[in-house]
Amino acid sequence: MKLCKRARRRQSTDEWQQRYAHRAGIEGTIAQGVKGFGLRRSRYRSMMRRRFVLSAPGR
């Protein structure tokens, strides 16, 4: 219970609200990319993916 109260107090500060507003803007931009352009499906491209797979342990 003490942690919740401390977190709520911290969230009411101007500094926290400014940082959260910045994060919310970034998350909104990412969400638009995911919905509009399928960003989640295009995480790796050609050579980068091959390098990742070949360098993975146990492969």
N, C-alpha and C positions, 0 to 999 in steps of 0.2 A: 504494500500500500504506500509506503514511503517513497518508493521509486516512481510510482505513478504521479504522486504529488510533485516530486522534484522535476519530473519531465514536463508536467503541465506548466510549472512556474518558468522553466527554461524556455518553453515554446511561446510564452507570452512576451519575451524580450524582443526588442526591435532587431537586434543582430540575428537572432534565430529566424525571424520572419523574413528578413532580407535574403538570407542563405537559402531558405526553403523556397522562396519565390524564384530564385535562380534555378534551383533544382527542378521545380515544377515546369519551368519553361523548357528546360532541356528534355524532360520526360515527355512533354507534349510534342516536341519536335520529333523525337524518336517514334512516338506512337503514330504520328502522321506518316512517317516513312514506312513503318510496318504495315499500316492499313493501305496506304496508297501505292507503295512500290514493292511490297514483299521483302523488306530488308531482312527479316529473319531467315528467309530461304536462301539468301545470297551471302551468307557469312564468309565463305571461303571461295576463292576463284582459282582455277586451274593450277598453276605452278605452286602457289602458296599452299593449297590443300595437299598436293603431293608431298611437299617438303614436310608438312605437319604429320602426315600419315607415316612417312618413312622414318621420321625421327621419334615417333611414339615408342615408348618402351614396350617390349614384348612383340614387336612386329618384325 
